[in-house]
Amino acid sequence: MSDNQPGLIYRFVRGIWRALNYSRLLVFNLLFVLVVFWIIAALFSAKPILREHTALVIAPEAKIVEQYSADAGSMAVARAFGQPNKEVQLRDLLRALEAVKNDKRIDRVVIRPDLIGAGGLAQLREVARALRDVRASGKEVIAYAENLDQMGYLLAAEANTIYLHPAGSLILQGFGRYRLYYREGLQDKLGADVHLFRVGEFKSAAEPYILDAASPESKQADLFWMNDLWQRYLADVGRARGIDPAKLASDIDDLPKGLKAAGGDPARWALNAHLVDALKTSDEVEGILEGKGTVDTDLHSFRQVDLDMYLAHLGRDLPVLRGDVVAVVVASGEITSGVQPPGRIGGESTAALIARARNDDHVKALVLRVDSPGGEVFPSEQIRHEVELTRTAGIPVVVSMGNVAASGGYWISMNANRIYADPSTISGSIGIFGLVINVPRTLEKIGVHSDGVGTTRWAGAFDPTRAFDPAVGELIQSTIDHGYAQFIGNVARARGRTPEQIDTIARGRVWSGAQAKDRGLVDAFGGLRESIAAAAQLGKLDTGKYRVVYVEKEMTPFERFFASLGQNTNARALLAASGLRGLFVPAQTQDEIEHGLSWLGAQKGKPFSAVAHCFCGL
């Protein structure tokens, strides 16, 4: 060993120092990069001027949602780094279309309904009404699609002119709802024992686990509300296109004959049925739009602005308002316990948002936007109780029902001062059920057995590996009966009826919004706009002198910074090209709807769950 070689302690300390120095340099370099981007963003922060004779192009390639499935901060960061947004909020679409009516810079709206992931009928009808209002204001609406389904067509029908690609298709099929049934597979093949406890012959959510096909009651109820929605769809399209709904229904029934007459060409069939105005390719439509408007030399196309950039312009143009607020809390998704992320409803998290609005001195009225098929009973009651406390505090509450506000979705709605729904909203399903699955026979098939001892007959009685004790069934059914009595009792008090009267329209039966209004479960027809106006009126607020504020998780200053960059085209391009996306963009969020029946599992303090859920929709 050389006498000049450093000692062990010295080498150890030097190694630590070098590691610290490297970490310091790394941190300072990252901060330096962020500062550089900040400076660049500031230099290029001036948004492009929105010029006259511009077309608003609505082609978001995203699904219409009530609320993003990730928090606003994560969405802002992802967008700033160029990650595509697969969701567009209904409120943003409506806000843009409302602004267009009086925006002299916008001559027309061009919509690509085939790129918009369809929400439910209530959402689509609200957007369709907004498009109709744009036309009524004197602005032109043009729709173009390559392939169009019947949900997207509801939007296209409101256009002055509909162009369909010559090789595209448009087929109207009607509404249907089919499910898989697992009784034979679960019970006969696998040996599982499934026990369903419910009140109401129409509460069919869990029928697939005990039957091989839909019950007669389920088919009767589903066809009743579904036919109501279909007739309204035909009426909407017929009015928009000037076609007798009966003729439209006849053409759909005679589809094979009509398609044969069109030489088997779906696009030609749509043209012959007057569902579209012309068959054009995208470049032909672009040429038409260039002739109608102004050619943008930078784009080599007609002068246009997309939805995101137009919303950014609206945000910049809005004056800073002070004073009274109509708060909006969104309750979208399945109802489960605890704290849930955006796009879902948590008993604690959604209740906390309502409480936050109630405790804000500026809030004079609250709109609860509900789009939910329901879920667990206890978190539904947590949210309902917060609505009741808000009313008691003197703040009026208006519920705005979206596509679905059924079962638990109705539970959290019933105590509002007023309930608004679209005639095509799916509501009702006032009922509760519980499902217990035992698998001792399944285990026997692989030579596994369960045995042991307990101090009482109930110890281990809810263990799914043991045979089911009928006495446990009596206990569960009593709990379900109590929950149902509580449900209809609460509805009766909220709606000024008796429990017996509510029972006749409850029992798990699903209604359309129009049918629910006829039965006193809904007060009036309308969407977000009408609900907010009603809340302002109940709060005694003057028109135009209040703000509408969505109560959601607030962004951090860091997230707000990236939100501002996300609205700047130049800064967004720089960030996307920076290679830093992996450092800051969060992992992809979970699907909004979890598969399976995990919400039926036992929870702390409860060996089984009572569920107010409606598996209803199109």
C-alpha positions in Angstrom: 0.0 0.0 0.0 1.3 3.4 -0.9 2.0 5.9 1.9 0.3 8.6 -0.2 -3.1 6.8 -0.5 -5.8 8.5 1.6 -7.0 6.8 4.7 -10.4 5.0 5.0 -12.1 7.8 7.0 -10.9 10.4 4.6 -12.2 8.5 1.6 -15.5 7.9 3.4 -16.0 11.6 4.2 -14.9 12.6 0.7 -17.4 10.1 -0.8 -20.2 11.6 1.3 -19.2 15.1 0.3 -19.1 14.3 -3.4 -22.6 12.7 -3.1 -23.9 15.8 -1.3 -22.3 18.1 -3.9 -23.7 16.0 -6.7 -27.2 16.2 -5.2 -26.8 19.9 -4.6 -25.8 20.5 -8.2 -28.7 18.3 -9.4 -31.3 20.2 -7.4 -29.9 23.6 -8.5 -29.8 22.5 -12.1 -33.4 21.4 -12.0 -34.4 24.6 -10.3 -32.4 26.5 -13.0 -34.3 24.7 -15.7 -37.6 25.6 -14.2 -36.6 29.2 -13.8 -35.5 29.3 -17.5 -38.9 27.9 -18.5 -40.6 30.4 -16.3 -38.7 33.2 -18.0 -39.4 31.9 -21.4 -43.1 31.5 -20.6 -43.1 35.1 -19.3 -41.5 36.3 -22.6 -44.1 34.4 -24.7 -47.0 34.7 -22.2 -49.1 37.0 -24.4 -51.9 34.9 -25.7 -52.6 35.1 -29.5 -55.1 37.7 -30.2 -58.6 36.3 -31.0 -59.4 38.0 -34.3 -62.6 38.6 -36.1 -64.2 36.0 -38.4 -62.9 33.1 -36.4 -64.6 29.7 -36.1 -64.7 27.9 -32.8 -63.8 24.3 -33.4 -65.1 21.8 -30.9 -63.2 18.6 -31.5 -61.7 17.6 -28.1 -61.3 13.9 -28.6 -62.5 13.5 -25.1 -65.4 12.1 -23.1 -67.9 14.5 -21.6 -67.7 14.4 -17.8 -69.1 16.3 -14.9 -65.7 16.4 -13.2 -62.2 15.4 -14.2 -61.2 12.0 -12.9 -57.9 13.5 -11.6 -57.5 16.6 -9.5 -57.2 20.0 -11.2 -53.5 20.3 -10.3 -52.6 17.0 -11.9 -54.6 17.8 -15.0 -52.8 21.2 -15.3 -49.4 19.7 -15.0 -50.2 17.0 -17.5 -51.5 19.5 -20.0 -48.6 21.8 -19.6 -46.3 18.9 -20.6 -48.4 18.1 -23.7 -50.2 15.1 -22.4 -53.6 14.8 -24.1 -56.7 15.3 -22.0 -59.2 12.5 -22.6 -62.0 14.3 -20.7 -63.9 17.5 -21.3 -66.1 19.0 -18.5 -69.7 19.6 -19.4 -69.5 23.0 -17.6 -66.6 24.1 -19.9 -68.5 23.1 -23.1 -71.6 25.0 -21.9 -69.6 28.1 -20.9 -67.9 28.3 -24.3 -71.2 27.9 -26.2 -72.9 30.5 -24.0 -70.1 33.0 -24.6 -70.1 32.4 -28.4 -73.6 33.8 -28.7 -72.4 37.3 -28.0 -68.8 37.1 -29.1 -68.5 39.2 -32.3 -65.1 37.6 -33.0 -66.7 34.2 -33.6 -68.7 33.7 -36.8 -69.6 30.0 -36.4 -69.1 26.8 -34.5 -67.6 23.8 -36.1 -68.3 20.6 -34.2 -66.8 17.1 -34.6 -69.4 15.0 -32.7 -67.6 11.8 -33.7 -64.6 12.9 -31.6 -66.6 13.6 -28.5 -67.0 10.6 -26.2 -70.7 10.5 -25.5 -71.8 11.1 -22.0 -75.3 10.2 -21.0 -78.5 11.5 -22.6 -79.0 14.3 -20.1 -75.6 15.8 -20.7 -75.9 15.5 -24.5 -79.3 17.1 -24.5 -77.9 20.0 -22.5 -75.1 20.5 -25.0 -77.6 20.1 -27.9 -79.8 22.8 -26.3 -76.7 25.1 -26.1 -75.9 24.5 -29.8 -79.6 25.3 -30.6 -79.2 28.6 -28.7 -76.1 29.4 -30.7 -78.1 29.0 -33.9 -80.9 31.1 -32.5 -78.4 33.9 -31.8 -77.7 34.0 -35.6 -74.4 32.1 -35.5 -73.9 29.2 -37.9 -73.2 25.7 -36.6 -71.6 23.1 -38.9 -71.1 19.5 -38.0 -68.7 17.1 -39.7 -68.1 13.4 -38.9 -66.3 10.4 -40.4 -68.4 7.8 -38.5 -71.2 8.8 -36.3 -73.1 6.9 -33.6 -76.6 7.8 -32.4 -75.4 9.5 -29.3 -73.1 11.8 -31.2 -75.8 12.4 -33.8 -77.9 14.1 -31.1 -75.4 16.9 -31.2 -74.9 16.9 -34.9 -78.6 17.2 -35.5 -78.6 20.7 -34.1 -76.2 22.0 -36.7 -77.3 24.1 -39.7 -75.4 21.7 -41.9 -74.2 18.2 -41.3 -71.4 16.7 -43.4 -70.6 13.0 -43.3 -67.6 11.4 -44.9 -68.6 9.4 -48.1 -67.0 6.3 -46.6 -68.4 6.9 -43.2 -71.6 5.6 -41.5 -74.5 6.6 -39.4 -76.8 3.9 -38.1 -79.6 4.7 -35.6 -80.3 1.5 -33.6 -82.5 2.4 -30.7 -81.7 2.0 -27.0 -81.0 -1.4 -25.4 -79.6 -2.7 -22.1 -78.2 -6.2 -21.8 -76.3 -7.8 -19.0 -74.4 -11.0 -18.3 -76.1 -13.4 -15.8 -73.8 -15.6 -13.6 -76.1 -17.9 -11.6 -75.3 -21.1 -13.4 -71.6 -20.4 -13.5 -71.4 -19.3 -9.9 -73.7 -21.8 -8.2 -73.8 -24.8 -10.5 -70.3 -24.8 -11.9 -68.3 -23.2 -9.1 -70.5 -24.2 -6.2 -70.8 -20.8 -4.7 -74.0 -20.1 -2.6 -75.4 -16.6 -3.4 -77.9 -15.0 -1.1 -79.7 -11.8 -2.1 -81.6 -9.6 0.4 -83.7 -6.7 -0.9 -86.9 -4.8 -0.6 -88.8 -4.2 -3.8 -89.4 -6.5 -6.7 -87.9 -4.0 -9.1 -84.5 -3.7 -7.3 -82.7 -5.7 -9.9 -79.1 -4.6 -9.5 -77.9 -7.9 -8.2 -80.2 -10.2 -10.1 -77.3 -11.5 -12.4 -75.9 -13.3 -9.4 -79.0 -15.3 -8.6 -80.7 -15.6 -12.0 -79.9 -16.8 -15.5 -82.0 -14.1 -17.2 -83.7 -10.8 -16.3 -86.8 -11.1 -14.1 -90.1 -10.1 -15.7 -90.3 -7.1 -13.3 -86.8 -5.9 -14.4 -87.8 -6.1 -18.0 -91.1 -4.3 -17.4 -89.5 -1.5 -15.5 -86.5 -1.1 -17.9 -88.6 -1.0 -21.0 -90.9 1.6 -19.5 -88.2 4.2 -18.8 -86.2 3.2 -21.9 -89.1 3.7 -24.2 -89.7 7.2 -22.7 -86.1 8.1 -23.5 -86.2 6.7 -27.0 -89.4 8.6 -27.9 -87.8 11.8 -26.6 -84.7 11.1 -28.7 -86.8 10.7 -31.8 -88.7 13.9 -31.0 -85.4 15.8 -30.5 -83.9 14.6 -33.8 -87.1 15.0 -35.7 -87.6 18.6 -34.5 -83.9 19.5 -35.3 -84.0 17.9 -38.8 -87.6 18.7 -39.7 -88.5 15.0 -39.9 -91.7 13.5 -38.5 -90.6 11.3 -35.5 -93.0 8.6 -36.8 -91.2 8.6 -40.2 -87.9 8.5 -38.5 -88.9 5.5 -36.4 -90.3 3.8 -39.6 -87.0 4.4 -41.4 -85.1 2.8 -38.5 -87.4 -0.2 -38.4 -87.0 -0.6 -42.2 -83.2 -0.2 -42.0 -82.5 -3.4 -44.1 -84.7 -2.2 -46.9 -83.4 1.4 -46.8 -79.8 0.2 -46.7 -80.3 -2.1 -49.7 -81.8 0.8 -51.7 -78.7 2.7 -50.9 -76.5 -0.1 -52.3 -75.5 -1.2 -48.8 -73.8 2.2 -48.2 -74.6 3.5 -44.7 -73.5 7.0 -45.6 -75.8 7.1 -48.6 -78.6 5.7 -46.5 -78.2 8.6 -44.0 -78.3 11.0 -46.9 -81.4 9.5 -48.4 -83.1 9.6 -44.9 -82.2 13.3 -44.7 -80.2 12.7 -41.6 -77.2 14.5 -43.2 -77.0 17.2 -45.8 -74.0 16.1 -47.9 -71.3 13.6 -48.1 -67.9 15.3 -48.0 -64.3 14.4 -47.2 -62.5 16.4 -44.5 -60.5 18.4 -47.1 -63.7 19.3 -48.9 -65.3 20.5 -45.7 -62.2 22.5 -45.0 -62.5 24.2 -48.4 -66.1 25.0 -47.7 -65.2 26.6 -44.4 -62.3 28.6 -46.0 -64.9 30.0 -48.4 -67.3 30.9 -45.6 -64.7 32.5 -43.4 -61.1 33.9 -43.5 -58.1 31.9 -44.5 -55.3 31.9 -41.9 -52.0 31.9 -43.7 -50.2 30.5 -40.7 -52.6 27.5 -40.4 -53.1 27.2 -44.2 -56.7 26.7 -43.3 -59.7 28.7 -42.1 -59.2 31.0 -39.1 -60.1 29.0 -36.0 -59.6 28.5 -32.3 -60.0 25.3 -30.4 -62.1 24.8 -27.3 -59.1 24.9 -24.8 -57.7 28.1 -26.2 -61.1 29.8 -26.4 -61.7 28.9 -22.7 -58.3 30.5 -21.9 -59.4 33.7 -23.7 -62.6 33.7 -21.8 -60.7 33.3 -18.5 -58.5 36.3 -19.5 -61.5 38.4 -20.6 -63.6 37.9 -17.5 -63.7 40.8 -15.0 -62.6 40.1 -11.4 -65.8 39.9 -9.5 -66.3 40.2 -5.7 -69.3 39.5 -3.5 -71.9 36.9 -3.3 -71.4 33.3 -4.6 -73.5 30.5 -5.8 -71.4 27.5 -5.0 -71.5 24.3 -7.0 -70.4 20.9 -5.6 -70.1 18.0 -8.1 -71.1 14.6 -6.9 -70.2 12.3 -9.8 -69.6 8.5 -9.7 -70.3 5.7 -7.3 -70.8 6.5 -3.7 -68.3 4.9 -1.4 -66.9 5.5 2.1 -64.1 7.8 3.2 -62.2 10.3 1.1 -62.3 9.7 -2.7 -60.5 11.4 -5.6 -62.3 13.7 -8.1 -64.7 11.9 -10.4 -66.0 9.7 -7.5 -68.1 10.4 -4.4 -66.7 9.8 -1.0 -68.9 10.0 2.1 -66.3 12.1 3.9 -64.8 14.0 1.0 -68.1 15.1 -0.7 -69.6 16.0 2.7 -66.6 18.1 3.5 -67.0 20.1 0.2 -70.6 20.8 1.1 -69.5 21.9 4.6 -66.8 24.1 3.2 -69.3 25.9 1.0 -71.7 26.3 3.9 -69.0 27.8 6.1 -68.0 30.4 3.5 -69.6 33.7 4.3 -69.7 34.6 0.6 -71.8 31.6 -0.3 -75.5 32.4 -0.5 -76.8 29.4 -2.3 -75.6 25.9 -3.2 -76.1 23.7 -6.3 -75.3 20.0 -5.8 -74.7 18.5 -9.3 -75.5 14.8 -9.0 -74.5 12.2 -11.6 -74.5 8.9 -9.7 -76.1 5.4 -9.7 -75.6 5.3 -6.0 -73.6 3.0 -3.8 -73.2 2.4 -0.1 -75.9 3.6 2.3 -73.8 5.1 5.1 -71.8 7.6 3.0 -75.0 8.5 1.1 -76.5 9.4 4.5 -73.4 11.4 5.4 -73.8 13.5 2.3 -77.6 13.9 2.7 -77.1 15.1 6.3 -74.7 17.8 5.1 -77.3 19.0 2.6 -79.9 19.1 5.5 -77.4 21.1 7.7 -76.8 23.5 4.8 -80.5 24.2 4.5 -80.9 24.6 8.3 -78.1 27.2 8.1 -80.3 29.3 5.8 -78.4 28.5 2.6 -80.8 27.2 -0.1 -79.8 24.0 -1.9 -80.8 23.1 -5.4 -80.0 19.7 -6.9 -79.1 19.5 -10.6 -79.5 15.9 -11.8 -77.2 14.8 -14.6 -77.5 11.5 -16.6 -78.2 9.4 -13.5 -79.4 10.3 -10.0 -80.8 7.0 -8.8 -80.8 4.9 -5.7 -78.0 6.4 -3.5 -77.9 9.2 -6.1 -81.5 10.1 -5.1 -80.7 9.6 -1.4 -78.2 12.5 -1.5 -80.6 14.6 -3.5 -83.9 14.3 -1.7 -83.4 17.1 0.9 -82.7 19.9 -1.5 -85.1 22.9 -1.7 -85.6 22.1 -5.3 -84.6 19.2 -7.6 -84.0 19.8 -11.3 -83.6 17.0 -13.9 -83.6 16.6 -17.6 -86.6 14.6 -18.9 -84.1 12.0 -20.0 -82.3 11.8 -16.6 -82.5 8.3 -15.1 -83.7 8.5 -11.5 -85.7 6.7 -8.8 -84.6 3.2 -7.9 -85.5 3.9 -4.3 -84.5 0.6 -2.7 -81.7 -1.2 -0.8 -80.2 -4.6 -1.2 -77.4 -6.8 0.3 -75.6 -9.7 -1.3 -73.8 -12.5 0.5 -71.7 -15.1 -1.2 -70.5 -18.2 0.6 -68.0 -20.6 -0.9 -67.7 -23.8 1.2 -68.9 -26.0 -1.8 -66.4 -24.2 -4.0 -63.6 -25.0 -1.6 -64.7 -28.6 -1.3 -64.1 -29.0 -5.0 -60.4 -28.5 -4.4 -60.3 -30.4 -1.1 -60.3 -27.4 1.3 -62.6 -27.3 4.3 -63.3 -24.6 7.0 -63.7 -25.5 10.7 -63.2 -24.0 14.1 -65.0 -22.8 17.2 -66.6 -19.5 18.4 -67.9 -18.2 21.7 -71.4 -17.4 20.2 -73.4 -18.5 17.3 -72.5 -15.2 15.5 -68.8 -15.6 15.8 -67.6 -16.4 12.3 -71.2 -16.5 11.1 -70.3 -14.0 8.3 -67.2 -16.0 7.2 -67.8 -16.7 3.5 -65.9 -20.0 3.8 -68.6 -21.4 6.1 -72.0 -22.6 5.3 -74.7 -19.9 5.5 -76.8 -19.9 8.7 -80.5 -19.0 7.9 -80.6 -17.0 11.1 -77.9 -14.7 9.6 -80.2 -14.3 6.7 -83.0 -13.1 9.0 -80.6 -10.6 10.6 -79.5 -9.2 7.3 -83.1 -9.0 5.9 -84.1 -7.1 9.1 -81.3 -4.6 8.4 -82.3 -4.2 4.8 -85.9 -3.7 5.8 -84.9 -1.0 8.3 -82.7 0.7 5.7 -85.6 0.7 3.2 -88.0 2.1 5.8 -85.4 4.8 6.5 -85.0 5.6 2.8 -88.7 6.0 2.0 -89.3 7.8 5.3 -86.7 10.4 4.5 -88.1 10.8 1.0 -91.6 11.2 2.4 -90.5 13.9 4.8 -88.4 15.7 2.1 -91.2 15.5 -0.5 -94.2 16.2 1.7 -95.7 12.7 1.3 -96.4 9.7 3.4 -94.1 6.6 3.5 -96.9 4.6 2.0 -97.3 6.9 -0.9 -93.5 6.8 -1.6 -93.5 3.0 -1.3 -95.9 2.8 -4.3 -93.4 4.6 -6.6 -90.3 3.1 -4.9 -89.6 -0.6 -4.4 -86.4 -0.2 -6.5 -88.2 1.0 -9.7 -86.3 3.2 -12.1 -87.9 6.2 -13.8 -87.0 8.6 -16.5 -86.7 12.3 -15.4 -90.1 13.0 -16.9 -91.7 10.0 -15.1 -90.0 11.0 -11.9 -91.5 14.5 -12.1 -94.9 13.1 -12.8 -94.6 11.1 -9.6 -93.4 14.0 -7.4 -89.7 12.9 -7.1 -88.5 15.9 -9.2 -89.6 19.5 -9.1 -88.8 20.9 -12.5 -87.0 20.3 -15.8 -83.7 21.9 -16.5 -79.9 21.6 -16.5 -77.0 23.3 -14.8 -78.0 26.8 -16.1 -81.6 26.6 -14.8 -80.4 25.0 -11.5 -77.9 27.8 -10.9 -80.5 30.5 -11.7 -83.0 28.9 -9.3 -80.4 28.7 -6.5 -79.6 32.4 -7.1 -83.3 33.3 -6.9 -83.8 31.3 -3.7 -80.7 33.0 -2.3 -82.2 36.4 -3.3 -79.3 37.3 -5.5 -79.6 39.8 -8.3 -79.0 38.7 -11.8 -75.4 39.4 -12.9 -74.3 40.3 -9.4 -73.1 37.0 -8.2 -70.3 34.6 -9.0 -70.6 30.9 -9.7 -67.8 29.0 -8.0 -67.1 25.3 -8.1 -66.0 24.0 -4.7 -63.2 21.5 -5.4 -59.8 20.6 -4.2 -57.7 23.8 -4.5 -54.5 23.8 -6.6 -51.1 24.6 -5.1 -49.2 27.6 -6.3 -46.9 25.2 -8.2 -49.9 23.6 -9.9 -51.4 27.0 -10.7 -48.1 28.0 -12.4 -48.3 24.9 -14.6 -52.0 25.6 -15.3 -51.0 29.1 -16.7 -48.3 27.4 -18.8 -50.8 24.9 -20.1 -52.9 27.8 -21.5 -49.9 29.1 -23.4 -49.1 27.3 -26.7 -45.5 28.3 -26.8 -44.7 27.4 -23.3 -46.6 24.1 -23.6 -44.6 23.1 -26.6 -41.3 23.9 -24.8 -42.3 21.9 -21.8 -43.4 19.0 -23.9 -40.0 19.0 -25.6 -38.0 19.4 -22.4 -37.8 15.7 -21.5 -39.0 16.5 -18.0 -42.5 15.0 -18.5 -41.7 11.8 -16.6 -40.6 13.8 -13.5 -43.8 15.8 -13.1 -46.7 14.1 -14.9 -48.5 11.8 -12.5 -49.3 8.2 -13.3 -52.4 7.5 -15.2 -55.5 7.6 -12.9 -57.7 4.6 -12.3 -60.8 3.9 -14.3 -63.8 5.8 -12.9 -65.8 2.7 -12.4 -64.2 -0.2 -10.5 -65.1 -3.6 -11.8 -66.6 -6.2 -9.6 -68.5 -5.8 -6.3 -65.7 -4.7 -4.0 -68.1 -2.2 -2.4 -70.1 -5.1 -1.1 -67.2 -6.3 1.1 -67.2 -6.1 4.8 -65.9 -2.9 6.3 -64.7 -1.8 9.7 -67.5 -2.4 12.2 -69.8 -3.9 9.6 -69.8 -7.6 8.6 -71.9 -6.8 5.5 -72.9 -3.7 3.5 -76.4 -2.4 2.8 -76.2 -0.9 -0.8 -78.4 1.6 -2.5 -77.1 1.1 -6.1 -78.8 1.2 -9.4 -77.2 -0.6 -12.3 -79.1 1.5 -14.8 -77.9 3.3 -17.9 -77.6 3.0 -21.6 
